[in-house]
Amino acid sequence: MLWIEPLAALLGIASVVLMTRQQPLAWPVGLAMVLLYTGVFYDARLYSEMLLQMVYALLQG
């Protein structure tokens, strides 16, 4: 999972940039970021953080 976390971070930055430019693509990019971080936290056994990411996914979608 070494490549997933940097990818999720890049998607987070891209989501913020797209959001500041008011681009609709920001929503799916942000959702992809949240879903990747859910996997990262699951792998690290940080279950409460994983559940928080699931809440963010529900709010993002």
Distance bins in CASP14 RR format, pairs under 12 A and 6 or more apart:
PFRMAT RR
TARGET T0000
AUTHOR 0000-0000-0000
RMODE 2
METHOD distances of the structure
MODEL  1
1 7 0 0 0 0 0 1 0 0 0 0 0
1 8 0 0 0 0 0 1 0 0 0 0 0
1 36 0 0 0 0 1 0 0 0 0 0 0
1 37 0 0 0 0 0 1 0 0 0 0 0
1 38 0 0 0 0 0 1 0 0 0 0 0
1 39 1 0 0 1 0 0 0 0 0 0 0
1 40 1 0 0 1 0 0 0 0 0 0 0
1 41 0 0 0 0 0 1 0 0 0 0 0
1 42 0 0 0 0 1 0 0 0 0 0 0
1 43 1 0 1 0 0 0 0 0 0 0 0
1 44 0 0 0 0 1 0 0 0 0 0 0
2 8 0 0 0 0 0 1 0 0 0 0 0
2 40 0 0 0 0 0 1 0 0 0 0 0
2 43 0 0 0 0 0 1 0 0 0 0 0
3 9 0 0 0 0 0 1 0 0 0 0 0
3 10 0 0 0 0 0 1 0 0 0 0 0
3 36 0 0 0 0 0 1 0 0 0 0 0
3 40 0 0 0 0 0 1 0 0 0 0 0
4 10 0 0 0 0 0 1 0 0 0 0 0
4 11 0 0 0 0 0 1 0 0 0 0 0
4 32 0 0 0 0 0 1 0 0 0 0 0
4 33 0 0 0 0 0 1 0 0 0 0 0
4 35 0 0 0 0 0 1 0 0 0 0 0
4 36 1 0 1 0 0 0 0 0 0 0 0
4 37 0 0 0 0 1 0 0 0 0 0 0
4 38 0 0 0 0 0 1 0 0 0 0 0
4 39 1 0 0 1 0 0 0 0 0 0 0
4 40 1 0 1 0 0 0 0 0 0 0 0
4 41 0 0 0 0 0 1 0 0 0 0 0
4 42 0 0 0 0 0 1 0 0 0 0 0
4 43 0 0 0 0 1 0 0 0 0 0 0
4 44 0 0 0 0 0 1 0 0 0 0 0
5 11 0 0 0 0 0 1 0 0 0 0 0
5 12 0 0 0 0 0 1 0 0 0 0 0
5 33 0 0 0 0 0 1 0 0 0 0 0
5 36 1 0 0 1 0 0 0 0 0 0 0
5 37 1 0 0 1 0 0 0 0 0 0 0
5 38 0 0 0 0 0 1 0 0 0 0 0
5 39 0 0 0 0 1 0 0 0 0 0 0
5 40 1 0 1 0 0 0 0 0 0 0 0
5 41 0 0 0 0 1 0 0 0 0 0 0
5 43 0 0 0 0 1 0 0 0 0 0 0
5 44 0 0 0 0 1 0 0 0 0 0 0
6 12 0 0 0 0 0 1 0 0 0 0 0
6 13 0 0 0 0 0 1 0 0 0 0 0
6 33 0 0 0 0 0 1 0 0 0 0 0
6 36 0 0 0 0 0 1 0 0 0 0 0
6 37 0 0 0 0 0 1 0 0 0 0 0
6 40 0 0 0 0 0 1 0 0 0 0 0
7 13 0 0 0 0 0 1 0 0 0 0 0
7 14 0 0 0 0 0 1 0 0 0 0 0
7 29 0 0 0 0 0 1 0 0 0 0 0
7 32 0 0 0 0 1 0 0 0 0 0 0
7 33 0 0 0 0 1 0 0 0 0 0 0
7 35 0 0 0 0 0 1 0 0 0 0 0
7 36 1 0 0 1 0 0 0 0 0 0 0
7 37 0 0 0 0 0 1 0 0 0 0 0
7 39 0 0 0 0 0 1 0 0 0 0 0
7 40 0 0 0 0 1 0 0 0 0 0 0
8 14 0 0 0 0 0 1 0 0 0 0 0
8 15 0 0 0 0 0 1 0 0 0 0 0
8 29 0 0 0 0 0 1 0 0 0 0 0
8 30 0 0 0 0 1 0 0 0 0 0 0
8 31 0 0 0 0 0 1 0 0 0 0 0
8 32 0 0 0 0 1 0 0 0 0 0 0
8 33 1 0 1 0 0 0 0 0 0 0 0
8 34 0 0 0 0 1 0 0 0 0 0 0
8 35 0 0 0 0 1 0 0 0 0 0 0
8 36 1 1 0 0 0 0 0 0 0 0 0
8 37 1 0 1 0 0 0 0 0 0 0 0
8 38 0 0 0 0 1 0 0 0 0 0 0
8 39 0 0 0 0 1 0 0 0 0 0 0
8 40 1 0 0 1 0 0 0 0 0 0 0
8 41 0 0 0 0 0 1 0 0 0 0 0
8 43 0 0 0 0 0 1 0 0 0 0 0
8 53 0 0 0 0 1 0 0 0 0 0 0
9 15 0 0 0 0 0 1 0 0 0 0 0
9 16 0 0 0 0 0 1 0 0 0 0 0
9 30 0 0 0 0 0 1 0 0 0 0 0
9 33 0 0 0 0 1 0 0 0 0 0 0
9 36 0 0 0 0 1 0 0 0 0 0 0
9 37 0 0 0 0 1 0 0 0 0 0 0
9 40 0 0 0 0 1 0 0 0 0 0 0
10 16 0 0 0 0 0 1 0 0 0 0 0
10 17 0 0 0 0 0 1 0 0 0 0 0
10 29 0 0 0 0 1 0 0 0 0 0 0
10 30 0 0 0 0 0 1 0 0 0 0 0
10 32 0 0 0 0 0 1 0 0 0 0 0
10 33 0 0 0 0 1 0 0 0 0 0 0
10 36 0 0 0 0 0 1 0 0 0 0 0
11 17 0 0 0 0 0 1 0 0 0 0 0
11 18 0 0 0 0 0 1 0 0 0 0 0
11 25 0 0 0 0 0 1 0 0 0 0 0
11 26 0 0 0 0 0 1 0 0 0 0 0
11 27 0 0 0 0 0 1 0 0 0 0 0
11 28 0 0 0 0 1 0 0 0 0 0 0
11 29 1 0 1 0 0 0 0 0 0 0 0
11 30 1 0 0 1 0 0 0 0 0 0 0
11 31 0 0 0 0 1 0 0 0 0 0 0
11 32 1 0 1 0 0 0 0 0 0 0 0
11 33 1 1 0 0 0 0 0 0 0 0 0
11 34 0 0 0 0 1 0 0 0 0 0 0
11 35 0 0 0 0 1 0 0 0 0 0 0
11 36 1 0 0 1 0 0 0 0 0 0 0
11 37 0 0 0 0 1 0 0 0 0 0 0
11 40 0 0 0 0 0 1 0 0 0 0 0
11 60 0 0 0 0 0 1 0 0 0 0 0
12 18 0 0 0 0 1 0 0 0 0 0 0
12 19 0 0 0 0 1 0 0 0 0 0 0
12 26 0 0 0 0 1 0 0 0 0 0 0
12 29 1 0 0 1 0 0 0 0 0 0 0
12 30 1 0 0 1 0 0 0 0 0 0 0
12 31 0 0 0 0 0 1 0 0 0 0 0
12 32 0 0 0 0 1 0 0 0 0 0 0
12 33 1 0 1 0 0 0 0 0 0 0 0
12 34 0 0 0 0 1 0 0 0 0 0 0
12 35 0 0 0 0 0 1 0 0 0 0 0
12 36 0 0 0 0 1 0 0 0 0 0 0
12 37 0 0 0 0 1 0 0 0 0 0 0
12 56 0 0 0 0 0 1 0 0 0 0 0
12 60 0 0 0 0 0 1 0 0 0 0 0
13 19 0 0 0 0 0 1 0 0 0 0 0
13 20 0 0 0 0 0 1 0 0 0 0 0
13 26 0 0 0 0 0 1 0 0 0 0 0
13 29 0 0 0 0 1 0 0 0 0 0 0
13 30 0 0 0 0 0 1 0 0 0 0 0
13 33 0 0 0 0 1 0 0 0 0 0 0
14 20 0 0 0 0 0 1 0 0 0 0 0
14 21 0 0 0 0 0 1 0 0 0 0 0
14 23 0 0 0 0 1 0 0 0 0 0 0
14 25 0 0 0 0 1 0 0 0 0 0 0
14 26 0 0 0 0 1 0 0 0 0 0 0
14 27 0 0 0 0 0 1 0 0 0 0 0
14 28 0 0 0 0 0 1 0 0 0 0 0
14 29 1 0 1 0 0 0 0 0 0 0 0
14 30 0 0 0 0 1 0 0 0 0 0 0
14 32 0 0 0 0 1 0 0 0 0 0 0
14 33 0 0 0 0 1 0 0 0 0 0 0
15 21 0 0 0 0 0 1 0 0 0 0 0
15 23 0 0 0 0 1 0 0 0 0 0 0
15 24 0 0 0 0 0 1 0 0 0 0 0
15 25 0 0 0 0 1 0 0 0 0 0 0
15 26 1 0 1 0 0 0 0 0 0 0 0
15 27 0 0 0 0 1 0 0 0 0 0 0
15 28 0 0 0 0 1 0 0 0 0 0 0
15 29 1 0 1 0 0 0 0 0 0 0 0
15 30 1 1 0 0 0 0 0 0 0 0 0
15 31 0 0 0 0 1 0 0 0 0 0 0
15 32 0 0 0 0 1 0 0 0 0 0 0
15 33 1 0 1 0 0 0 0 0 0 0 0
15 34 0 0 0 0 1 0 0 0 0 0 0
15 36 0 0 0 0 0 1 0 0 0 0 0
15 37 0 0 0 0 0 1 0 0 0 0 0
15 56 0 0 0 0 0 1 0 0 0 0 0
15 60 0 0 0 0 1 0 0 0 0 0 0
16 23 0 0 0 0 0 1 0 0 0 0 0
16 26 1 0 0 1 0 0 0 0 0 0 0
16 29 0 0 0 0 1 0 0 0 0 0 0
16 30 0 0 0 0 1 0 0 0 0 0 0
16 33 0 0 0 0 1 0 0 0 0 0 0
17 23 0 0 0 0 1 0 0 0 0 0 0
17 25 0 0 0 0 0 1 0 0 0 0 0
17 26 0 0 0 0 1 0 0 0 0 0 0
17 29 0 0 0 0 1 0 0 0 0 0 0
17 30 0 0 0 0 0 1 0 0 0 0 0
18 24 0 0 0 0 1 0 0 0 0 0 0
18 25 1 0 1 0 0 0 0 0 0 0 0
18 26 1 1 0 0 0 0 0 0 0 0 0
18 27 0 0 0 0 1 0 0 0 0 0 0
18 28 0 0 0 0 1 0 0 0 0 0 0
18 29 1 0 0 1 0 0 0 0 0 0 0
18 30 0 0 0 0 1 0 0 0 0 0 0
18 32 0 0 0 0 0 1 0 0 0 0 0
18 33 0 0 0 0 0 1 0 0 0 0 0
19 25 0 0 0 0 1 0 0 0 0 0 0
19 26 1 0 1 0 0 0 0 0 0 0 0
19 27 0 0 0 0 1 0 0 0 0 0 0
19 28 0 0 0 0 0 1 0 0 0 0 0
19 29 0 0 0 0 1 0 0 0 0 0 0
19 30 0 0 0 0 1 0 0 0 0 0 0
19 33 0 0 0 0 0 1 0 0 0 0 0
19 60 0 0 0 0 0 1 0 0 0 0 0
20 26 0 0 0 0 1 0 0 0 0 0 0
21 29 0 0 0 0 0 1 0 0 0 0 0
23 29 0 0 0 0 1 0 0 0 0 0 0
23 30 0 0 0 0 0 1 0 0 0 0 0
24 30 0 0 0 0 0 1 0 0 0 0 0
25 31 0 0 0 0 0 1 0 0 0 0 0
25 32 0 0 0 0 0 1 0 0 0 0 0
26 32 0 0 0 0 0 1 0 0 0 0 0
26 33 0 0 0 0 0 1 0 0 0 0 0
26 60 0 0 0 0 1 0 0 0 0 0 0
26 61 0 0 0 0 0 1 0 0 0 0 0
27 33 0 0 0 0 0 1 0 0 0 0 0
27 34 0 0 0 0 0 1 0 0 0 0 0
27 57 0 0 0 0 0 1 0 0 0 0 0
27 59 0 0 0 0 0 1 0 0 0 0 0
27 60 1 0 0 1 0 0 0 0 0 0 0
27 61 1 0 0 1 0 0 0 0 0 0 0
28 34 0 0 0 0 0 1 0 0 0 0 0
28 35 0 0 0 0 0 1 0 0 0 0 0
28 57 0 0 0 0 0 1 0 0 0 0 0
28 60 0 0 0 0 1 0 0 0 0 0 0
28 61 0 0 0 0 1 0 0 0 0 0 0
29 35 0 0 0 0 0 1 0 0 0 0 0
29 36 0 0 0 0 0 1 0 0 0 0 0
29 60 0 0 0 0 1 0 0 0 0 0 0
29 61 0 0 0 0 0 1 0 0 0 0 0
30 36 0 0 0 0 1 0 0 0 0 0 0
30 37 0 0 0 0 1 0 0 0 0 0 0
30 53 0 0 0 0 0 1 0 0 0 0 0
30 56 0 0 0 0 1 0 0 0 0 0 0
30 57 0 0 0 0 1 0 0 0 0 0 0
30 59 0 0 0 0 0 1 0 0 0 0 0
30 60 1 0 1 0 0 0 0 0 0 0 0
30 61 0 0 0 0 1 0 0 0 0 0 0
31 37 0 0 0 0 0 1 0 0 0 0 0
31 38 0 0 0 0 0 1 0 0 0 0 0
31 53 0 0 0 0 0 1 0 0 0 0 0
31 54 0 0 0 0 0 1 0 0 0 0 0
31 56 0 0 0 0 1 0 0 0 0 0 0
31 57 1 0 0 1 0 0 0 0 0 0 0
31 58 0 0 0 0 0 1 0 0 0 0 0
31 59 0 0 0 0 1 0 0 0 0 0 0
31 60 1 0 1 0 0 0 0 0 0 0 0
31 61 1 0 1 0 0 0 0 0 0 0 0
32 38 0 0 0 0 0 1 0 0 0 0 0
32 39 0 0 0 0 0 1 0 0 0 0 0
32 53 0 0 0 0 0 1 0 0 0 0 0
32 56 0 0 0 0 0 1 0 0 0 0 0
32 57 0 0 0 0 1 0 0 0 0 0 0
32 60 0 0 0 0 1 0 0 0 0 0 0
32 61 0 0 0 0 0 1 0 0 0 0 0
33 39 0 0 0 0 0 1 0 0 0 0 0
33 40 0 0 0 0 0 1 0 0 0 0 0
33 53 0 0 0 0 1 0 0 0 0 0 0
33 56 0 0 0 0 1 0 0 0 0 0 0
33 57 0 0 0 0 1 0 0 0 0 0 0
33 60 0 0 0 0 1 0 0 0 0 0 0
34 40 0 0 0 0 0 1 0 0 0 0 0
34 41 0 0 0 0 0 1 0 0 0 0 0
34 49 0 0 0 0 0 1 0 0 0 0 0
34 50 0 0 0 0 0 1 0 0 0 0 0
34 51 0 0 0 0 0 1 0 0 0 0 0
34 52 0 0 0 0 1 0 0 0 0 0 0
34 53 1 0 1 0 0 0 0 0 0 0 0
34 54 0 0 0 0 1 0 0 0 0 0 0
34 55 0 0 0 0 1 0 0 0 0 0 0
34 56 1 0 1 0 0 0 0 0 0 0 0
34 57 1 0 1 0 0 0 0 0 0 0 0
34 58 0 0 0 0 1 0 0 0 0 0 0
34 59 0 0 0 0 1 0 0 0 0 0 0
34 60 1 0 1 0 0 0 0 0 0 0 0
34 61 0 0 0 0 1 0 0 0 0 0 0
35 41 0 0 0 0 0 1 0 0 0 0 0
35 42 0 0 0 0 0 1 0 0 0 0 0
35 50 0 0 0 0 0 1 0 0 0 0 0
35 53 1 0 0 1 0 0 0 0 0 0 0
35 54 0 0 0 0 1 0 0 0 0 0 0
35 56 0 0 0 0 1 0 0 0 0 0 0
35 57 1 0 0 1 0 0 0 0 0 0 0
35 58 0 0 0 0 0 1 0 0 0 0 0
35 60 0 0 0 0 1 0 0 0 0 0 0
35 61 0 0 0 0 0 1 0 0 0 0 0
36 42 0 0 0 0 0 1 0 0 0 0 0
36 43 0 0 0 0 0 1 0 0 0 0 0
36 50 0 0 0 0 0 1 0 0 0 0 0
36 53 0 0 0 0 1 0 0 0 0 0 0
36 56 0 0 0 0 0 1 0 0 0 0 0
36 57 0 0 0 0 0 1 0 0 0 0 0
37 43 0 0 0 0 0 1 0 0 0 0 0
37 44 0 0 0 0 0 1 0 0 0 0 0
37 46 0 0 0 0 0 1 0 0 0 0 0
37 49 0 0 0 0 1 0 0 0 0 0 0
37 50 0 0 0 0 1 0 0 0 0 0 0
37 51 0 0 0 0 0 1 0 0 0 0 0
37 52 0 0 0 0 1 0 0 0 0 0 0
37 53 1 0 1 0 0 0 0 0 0 0 0
37 54 0 0 0 0 0 1 0 0 0 0 0
37 55 0 0 0 0 0 1 0 0 0 0 0
37 56 0 0 0 0 1 0 0 0 0 0 0
37 57 0 0 0 0 1 0 0 0 0 0 0
37 60 0 0 0 0 0 1 0 0 0 0 0
38 44 0 0 0 0 0 1 0 0 0 0 0
38 46 0 0 0 0 0 1 0 0 0 0 0
38 47 0 0 0 0 0 1 0 0 0 0 0
38 49 0 0 0 0 1 0 0 0 0 0 0
38 50 1 0 1 0 0 0 0 0 0 0 0
38 51 0 0 0 0 1 0 0 0 0 0 0
38 52 0 0 0 0 1 0 0 0 0 0 0
38 53 1 0 1 0 0 0 0 0 0 0 0
38 54 1 0 0 1 0 0 0 0 0 0 0
38 55 0 0 0 0 0 1 0 0 0 0 0
38 56 0 0 0 0 1 0 0 0 0 0 0
38 57 1 0 0 1 0 0 0 0 0 0 0
38 58 0 0 0 0 0 1 0 0 0 0 0
38 60 0 0 0 0 0 1 0 0 0 0 0
39 45 0 0 0 0 0 1 0 0 0 0 0
39 46 0 0 0 0 1 0 0 0 0 0 0
39 47 0 0 0 0 0 1 0 0 0 0 0
39 49 0 0 0 0 0 1 0 0 0 0 0
39 50 1 0 0 1 0 0 0 0 0 0 0
39 51 0 0 0 0 0 1 0 0 0 0 0
39 53 1 0 0 1 0 0 0 0 0 0 0
39 54 0 0 0 0 0 1 0 0 0 0 0
39 57 0 0 0 0 0 1 0 0 0 0 0
40 46 0 0 0 0 1 0 0 0 0 0 0
40 49 0 0 0 0 1 0 0 0 0 0 0
40 50 0 0 0 0 1 0 0 0 0 0 0
40 53 0 0 0 0 1 0 0 0 0 0 0
41 47 1 0 0 1 0 0 0 0 0 0 0
41 48 0 0 0 0 1 0 0 0 0 0 0
41 49 1 0 1 0 0 0 0 0 0 0 0
41 50 1 0 1 0 0 0 0 0 0 0 0
41 51 0 0 0 0 1 0 0 0 0 0 0
41 52 0 0 0 0 1 0 0 0 0 0 0
41 53 1 0 0 1 0 0 0 0 0 0 0
41 54 0 0 0 0 1 0 0 0 0 0 0
41 56 0 0 0 0 0 1 0 0 0 0 0
42 48 0 0 0 0 0 1 0 0 0 0 0
42 49 0 0 0 0 1 0 0 0 0 0 0
42 50 1 0 1 0 0 0 0 0 0 0 0
42 51 0 0 0 0 1 0 0 0 0 0 0
42 53 0 0 0 0 1 0 0 0 0 0 0
42 54 0 0 0 0 0 1 0 0 0 0 0
43 49 0 0 0 0 0 1 0 0 0 0 0
43 50 0 0 0 0 1 0 0 0 0 0 0
44 50 0 0 0 0 1 0 0 0 0 0 0
44 53 0 0 0 0 0 1 0 0 0 0 0
46 52 0 0 0 0 1 0 0 0 0 0 0
46 53 0 0 0 0 1 0 0 0 0 0 0
47 53 0 0 0 0 0 1 0 0 0 0 0
47 54 0 0 0 0 0 1 0 0 0 0 0
48 54 0 0 0 0 0 1 0 0 0 0 0
48 55 0 0 0 0 0 1 0 0 0 0 0
49 55 0 0 0 0 0 1 0 0 0 0 0
49 56 0 0 0 0 0 1 0 0 0 0 0
50 56 0 0 0 0 0 1 0 0 0 0 0
50 57 0 0 0 0 0 1 0 0 0 0 0
51 57 0 0 0 0 0 1 0 0 0 0 0
51 58 0 0 0 0 0 1 0 0 0 0 0
52 58 0 0 0 0 0 1 0 0 0 0 0
52 59 0 0 0 0 0 1 0 0 0 0 0
53 59 0 0 0 0 0 1 0 0 0 0 0
53 60 0 0 0 0 1 0 0 0 0 0 0
54 60 0 0 0 0 0 1 0 0 0 0 0
54 61 0 0 0 0 0 1 0 0 0 0 0
55 61 0 0 0 0 0 1 0 0 0 0 0
END
